[in-house]
Amino acid sequence: MDETKKSIEQLVRLCQKGEPEAFSKLVDIYSGRLFGYFYRLTGNRDDSNELLSELFLKLIEKIAGCKPQTFEPWLFKTASNLFADHIRAKKRQQKMLSKAVEQMPSETAPEKKDDYTADKLTVYLQKLDSETAEIITMRYYSGLSFEELAKIRNEPIGTCLSKVHRGLKKLRQLMENCDE
């Protein structure tokens, strides 16, 4: 077992004993990767920060039940679940907003624009379905192995491999078609 994995397991055990410094170290280790994961999926800094905060709250609440040797897959599975909840909530919001707009046909809803321009990859990832964007982001941006992906998603490794392959193919096609 490599030293990094050992030290993370030790930090998780210390967190389970209630050591605040250990929790702080885990946050330092994973906050950049997890922010990047959420940002690649949402394309929005505010949503990413909110999801990251929610994830660390979940970490505090549920770390006692986590096995230290499977902490990272558990953490990314929790992040994945939070993102899925976020997507469902956004869809509900959009549905409610659409109904409100329909009831007020004489007025137009203002278009919401972000304060910044997202990079090209994030824009293209958002054009994919959320599952495909998520699995590509988990694999390449978060650096998870196919084995870890399979554990997180409760799928065979071959299924993860083919989903990533098909997702990359779709992403490539989108990028080629948009650059023309």
C-alpha positions as CSV (number, residue, x, y, z in Angstrom):
1,M,0.0,0.0,0.0
2,D,1.5,3.4,-0.9
3,E,2.2,6.0,1.7
4,T,-0.5,8.5,0.5
5,K,-3.2,5.9,0.9
6,K,-1.9,4.9,4.4
7,S,-1.9,8.5,5.5
8,I,-5.4,9.1,4.2
9,E,-6.6,6.0,6.1
10,Q,-5.0,7.3,9.2
11,L,-6.6,10.7,8.7
12,V,-10.0,9.0,8.3
13,R,-9.5,7.0,11.5
14,L,-8.6,10.2,13.4
15,C,-11.7,11.9,12.0
16,Q,-13.8,9.1,13.2
17,K,-12.3,9.7,16.7
18,G,-13.4,13.4,16.4
19,E,-10.0,15.0,15.6
20,P,-10.8,18.4,13.9
21,E,-7.2,18.8,12.6
22,A,-7.5,15.5,10.7
23,F,-10.7,16.7,9.1
24,S,-9.1,19.9,8.1
25,K,-6.3,18.0,6.4
26,L,-8.7,15.8,4.5
27,V,-10.5,19.0,3.3
28,D,-7.1,20.4,2.2
29,I,-6.3,17.2,0.3
30,Y,-9.6,16.8,-1.5
31,S,-11.1,20.3,-1.9
32,G,-9.3,21.2,-5.1
33,R,-10.1,17.9,-6.8
34,L,-13.7,17.9,-5.7
35,F,-14.2,21.6,-6.6
36,G,-12.8,20.8,-10.1
37,Y,-15.1,17.7,-10.3
38,F,-18.2,19.8,-9.5
39,Y,-17.1,22.7,-11.7
40,R,-16.6,20.5,-14.7
41,L,-20.1,19.1,-14.2
42,T,-21.9,22.4,-13.4
43,G,-19.8,25.0,-15.2
44,N,-20.7,27.3,-12.4
45,R,-18.4,28.4,-9.5
46,D,-21.3,29.2,-7.1
47,D,-22.9,25.8,-7.6
48,S,-19.6,24.1,-7.3
49,N,-18.8,25.8,-4.0
50,E,-22.2,25.0,-2.7
51,L,-21.9,21.4,-3.7
52,L,-18.4,21.2,-2.1
53,S,-19.7,22.7,1.1
54,E,-22.6,20.2,1.2
55,L,-20.2,17.4,0.5
56,F,-18.0,18.3,3.5
57,L,-21.0,18.6,5.7
58,K,-22.0,15.1,4.7
59,L,-18.4,14.0,5.4
60,I,-18.7,15.3,8.9
61,E,-22.1,13.6,9.4
62,K,-21.3,10.2,7.9
63,I,-17.5,9.6,8.2
64,A,-18.1,7.4,11.3
65,G,-19.7,4.8,9.0
66,C,-17.0,4.9,6.3
67,K,-14.3,2.2,6.0
68,P,-10.9,4.0,6.0
69,Q,-9.6,1.7,3.2
70,T,-12.4,2.7,0.8
71,F,-12.6,6.3,1.8
72,E,-11.9,7.8,-1.7
73,P,-14.4,5.8,-3.6
74,W,-16.9,6.5,-0.8
75,L,-16.2,10.2,-1.0
76,F,-16.6,10.4,-4.8
77,K,-19.8,8.3,-4.6
78,T,-21.2,10.8,-2.1
79,A,-20.2,13.6,-4.4
80,S,-21.9,11.8,-7.3
81,N,-25.1,11.4,-5.3
82,L,-25.0,15.1,-4.4
83,F,-24.6,16.1,-8.0
84,A,-27.5,13.9,-9.0
85,D,-29.7,15.5,-6.3
86,H,-28.5,18.9,-7.6
87,I,-29.6,18.0,-11.1
88,R,-33.0,16.8,-9.9
89,A,-33.5,20.0,-7.9
90,K,-32.6,22.2,-10.9
91,K,-35.1,20.3,-13.1
92,R,-37.8,20.9,-10.5
93,Q,-36.9,24.5,-10.4
94,Q,-37.0,24.9,-14.2
95,K,-40.3,23.1,-14.3
96,M,-41.8,25.5,-11.7
97,L,-40.2,28.5,-13.5
98,S,-41.7,27.4,-16.8
99,K,-45.1,27.1,-15.3
100,A,-44.8,30.6,-13.8
101,V,-43.7,32.0,-17.2
102,E,-46.6,30.3,-18.9
103,Q,-49.0,31.9,-16.5
104,M,-47.6,35.4,-17.2
105,P,-47.5,35.4,-21.1
106,S,-47.2,39.2,-21.4
107,E,-43.9,39.3,-19.5
108,T,-40.7,37.7,-20.5
109,A,-38.3,36.1,-18.1
110,P,-34.8,37.6,-18.0
111,E,-32.0,35.6,-19.2
112,K,-29.5,34.6,-16.5
113,K,-25.8,34.9,-17.4
114,D,-22.8,33.8,-15.4
115,D,-20.3,36.5,-14.4
116,Y,-17.5,34.6,-16.1
117,T,-17.0,32.6,-19.3
118,A,-16.6,28.9,-18.8
119,D,-13.7,27.2,-20.6
120,K,-14.5,25.3,-23.8
121,L,-14.3,21.8,-22.3
122,T,-16.8,22.7,-19.6
123,V,-19.1,24.1,-22.2
124,Y,-18.9,20.9,-24.3
125,L,-19.2,18.6,-21.2
126,Q,-22.5,20.4,-20.4
127,K,-23.8,19.5,-23.8
128,L,-23.5,15.8,-22.9
129,D,-26.1,14.0,-20.8
130,S,-25.3,14.4,-17.1
131,E,-24.3,10.7,-16.6
132,T,-21.8,10.8,-19.5
133,A,-20.4,14.1,-18.3
134,E,-20.1,12.8,-14.8
135,I,-18.3,9.6,-15.7
136,I,-15.8,11.4,-17.9
137,T,-15.1,14.0,-15.2
138,M,-14.7,11.4,-12.6
139,R,-12.2,9.4,-14.8
140,Y,-10.1,12.2,-16.2
141,Y,-10.5,15.3,-14.1
142,S,-10.7,13.6,-10.7
143,G,-8.2,10.9,-11.7
144,L,-10.2,7.9,-10.6
145,S,-9.2,4.5,-12.0
146,F,-11.7,2.4,-13.9
147,E,-11.7,0.0,-11.0
148,E,-12.6,2.9,-8.6
149,L,-15.3,4.1,-11.0
150,A,-16.8,0.6,-11.2
151,K,-17.0,0.5,-7.4
152,I,-18.5,4.0,-7.1
153,R,-21.1,3.3,-9.8
154,N,-21.8,-0.3,-8.8
155,E,-21.1,-1.4,-12.4
156,P,-18.7,-3.9,-14.0
157,I,-15.4,-2.4,-15.1
158,G,-16.3,-3.2,-18.7
159,T,-19.4,-1.2,-18.5
160,C,-17.5,1.8,-17.2
161,L,-14.9,1.4,-19.9
162,S,-17.5,1.4,-22.6
163,K,-19.4,4.3,-21.2
164,V,-16.2,6.4,-20.9
165,H,-15.2,5.4,-24.5
166,R,-18.7,6.3,-25.9
167,G,-18.7,9.5,-23.9
168,L,-15.3,10.6,-25.2
169,K,-16.5,9.8,-28.7
170,K,-19.6,12.0,-28.3
171,L,-17.4,14.7,-26.7
172,R,-15.0,14.6,-29.6
173,Q,-17.9,14.8,-32.2
174,L,-19.3,17.8,-30.4
175,M,-16.0,19.6,-30.3
176,E,-15.3,18.8,-34.0
177,N,-18.8,19.9,-35.1
178,C,-18.7,23.1,-33.1
179,D,-15.2,24.1,-34.4
180,E,-16.3,24.0,-38.0
